[in-house]
Amino acid sequence: MSIDVGTKYQISQAVKEFFNSAESMTVLSNNGITVQFMLGDSKGRGSMPLEHLNYLLKKDNLTLIPTKRLFLNTENNEEQIG
């Protein structure tokens, strides 16, 4: 799964305490090694290794929040396949 700028994730209850009790985080940049992010509700910002972000996604500590753009891209792909 690629981690794109602007991607928003919901933070699970299990790890919220490590993210200033924020509900969500948004990716600001990804240089292939480190991911910078902003926490929801103006609770701060930070960075982590890309490898750790992938670990959090694998453990379901972060869940992708679908956007309209993602929905439209998926819908267009299905039309092209059919």
C-alpha positions in Angstrom: 0.0 0.0 0.0 1.4 3.4 -0.9 1.3 6.2 1.6 0.3 9.3 -0.3 0.4 12.9 0.9 -3.1 13.9 2.1 -4.1 10.4 3.2 -6.1 10.4 6.4 -6.1 7.7 9.0 -8.3 7.0 12.0 -6.3 6.3 15.2 -7.5 3.3 17.2 -8.2 3.5 21.0 -5.2 1.2 21.6 -2.6 3.8 20.5 -4.4 7.1 20.9 -2.4 7.9 24.0 0.7 8.0 21.9 -0.9 10.5 19.5 -2.1 13.1 22.1 -5.5 11.5 22.1 -6.2 12.6 18.5 -8.9 10.9 16.5 -7.1 11.1 13.2 -3.8 11.9 11.4 -3.1 13.2 7.9 0.1 12.5 6.0 1.9 15.7 5.1 5.0 14.2 3.4 6.6 10.9 2.6 10.2 10.8 1.4 10.4 7.0 1.3 12.1 6.7 4.7 10.2 9.1 7.0 6.5 10.1 7.1 5.5 13.5 8.5 1.9 13.8 9.7 -0.5 16.2 11.3 -2.9 15.1 14.1 -6.6 15.9 13.9 -8.2 18.5 16.1 -5.0 20.6 16.1 -3.4 18.2 18.5 0.1 18.5 17.0 2.3 17.1 14.3 5.1 14.6 14.1 7.1 12.1 12.1 7.9 8.4 12.1 9.7 5.9 10.0 7.7 4.6 7.1 8.4 1.1 8.3 6.6 1.9 11.7 3.6 3.4 9.9 3.3 0.3 7.9 3.5 -1.8 11.1 0.7 0.3 12.7 -1.5 -0.2 9.6 -0.8 -4.0 9.6 -1.8 -4.2 13.3 -5.0 -2.2 12.6 -3.9 0.6 14.9 -4.5 3.0 12.0 -7.4 2.7 9.6 -7.7 4.4 6.2 -10.4 7.0 6.1 -11.8 6.9 2.6 -12.1 10.1 0.7 -14.3 11.1 -2.2 -11.3 11.1 -4.4 -10.5 7.5 -3.5 -14.1 6.5 -4.1 -14.1 8.1 -7.5 -10.9 6.5 -8.5 -12.2 3.1 -7.5 -15.5 3.7 -9.3 -13.7 4.7 -12.5 -11.4 1.6 -12.4 -14.5 -0.7 -12.1 -16.0 1.0 -15.2 -12.9 0.5 -17.2 -12.6 -3.2 -16.2 -16.3 -4.0 -17.0 
